[in-house]
Structure formats: structure tokens, C-alpha cells
């Protein structure tokens, strides 16, 4: 993904034979603004919630799971905070929005 941002100014996203986005990469990233959240969960919390969340990234370390969540509303998790979206977050956001329609 980082190579893409270095090589291209614009992007087109096709998903399930439909155009989901066409335009500058920065605009695509902006579409996910306010829909990306970060939380750190214990292993038990992660196991309880993992099937309910759209997760764009996961990093496990010493029994804790740092996750980035894609959601239209703030997830009801302790310590969750809004974060700046990445291109990967925007991709997952746009694809998940298309799937729900």
C-alpha cells in the first residue's frame, strides 16, 4: 500500500464489479475520516469482540491486541479513540460500505 501512495496520485477502486471510488488518493483517505478507531484489548476482550468488528489492522504483543476498527459509530470499547485513516483503512471502509448496501 505504501508503494501505491508513492507511485500514484489517483486511484480507482472496483469491488464486486462496481466502481466504489475514483479520484485522488488523499480524497479516498478522507472518505474514512471519523470512521477509524484504535483500541487496545486483552485477549479475552479480543476473543469476545472479534466477530463483531471490522478490523483493518491487528498487532498482538504480550497478551494485548492493538486494533484499528472501521465503524460508522464509536465502538463501545474501553479506551477506544478516533485515529487518522490510512489508505488501507479507506479501502476497507469503502468496500465494507458497499457490502452493507
C-alpha positions in Angstrom: 0.0 0.0 0.0 2.8 2.5 0.8 4.3 1.8 -2.7 0.9 2.8 -4.2 0.9 6.2 -2.5 4.4 6.8 -3.7 3.7 5.9 -7.3 0.2 7.2 -8.0 -1.7 10.4 -7.4 -5.1 9.0 -8.2 -6.8 5.6 -7.7 -9.8 3.7 -8.9 -11.4 1.1 -6.6 -13.6 -1.6 -8.2 -15.4 -4.1 -5.9 -17.9 -6.7 -7.0 -18.0 -5.2 -10.5 -18.9 -1.7 -9.2 -16.9 1.4 -9.0 -16.5 2.3 -5.4 -14.1 5.3 -5.8 -12.2 7.2 -8.4 -10.0 10.2 -7.7 -7.0 11.4 -5.7 -5.6 9.1 -3.0 -5.9 11.9 -0.5 -9.6 12.2 -1.1 -10.0 8.5 -0.8 -8.3 8.5 2.6 -10.5 11.5 3.6 -13.7 9.4 3.0 -12.7 7.2 6.0 -12.1 10.2 8.3 -14.1 9.9 11.6 -14.7 6.2 10.9 -11.4 4.7 12.1 -10.9 3.8 15.7 -8.0 2.4 17.7 -8.3 0.2 20.8 -6.1 -2.0 22.9 -7.9 -5.1 24.1 -7.0 -8.0 26.3 -7.0 -11.5 24.8 -10.4 -12.2 26.4 -11.9 -8.9 25.1 -10.5 -9.6 21.6 -12.0 -13.1 21.6 -15.4 -11.7 22.7 -15.5 -8.9 20.1 -13.5 -10.1 17.1 -16.6 -11.4 15.2 -18.5 -8.2 15.7 -15.8 -5.7 14.4 -14.4 -4.7 11.0 -10.7 -4.6 11.7 -8.2 -3.0 9.4 -5.1 -4.0 11.3 -4.2 -6.1 14.3 -1.0 -6.2 16.3 -0.6 -8.7 19.2 2.0 -8.3 21.9 2.2 -9.9 25.3 -1.4 -10.8 25.5 -2.7 -7.4 24.3 -4.2 -6.7 20.9 -3.9 -3.3 19.3 -6.6 -3.0 16.7 -7.8 -0.5 14.2 -11.6 -0.7 13.7 -13.7 0.6 10.8 -17.1 1.7 12.1 -19.7 4.5 11.4 -20.1 4.9 15.1 -17.7 4.9 18.1 -17.3 1.3 19.2 -18.4 0.6 22.8 -14.9 -0.4 24.0 -12.9 0.9 26.9 -10.2 3.3 25.8 -11.2 3.5 22.1 -10.2 6.6 20.3 -10.5 8.1 16.8 -7.4 8.0 14.6 -6.3 9.4 11.3 -7.2 7.0 8.4 -4.7 5.3 6.2 -5.1 4.2 2.6 -5.7 0.6 3.8 -8.4 1.9 6.2 -10.1 3.8 3.4 -10.1 0.7 1.2 -11.7 -1.4 3.9 -14.2 1.4 4.7 -15.3 1.8 1.1 -15.6 -2.0 0.5 -17.5 -2.6 3.7 -19.9 0.3 2.9 -20.6 -1.3 -0.5 -21.2 -4.6 1.1 -23.8 -3.2 3.5 -25.9 -1.5 0.8 
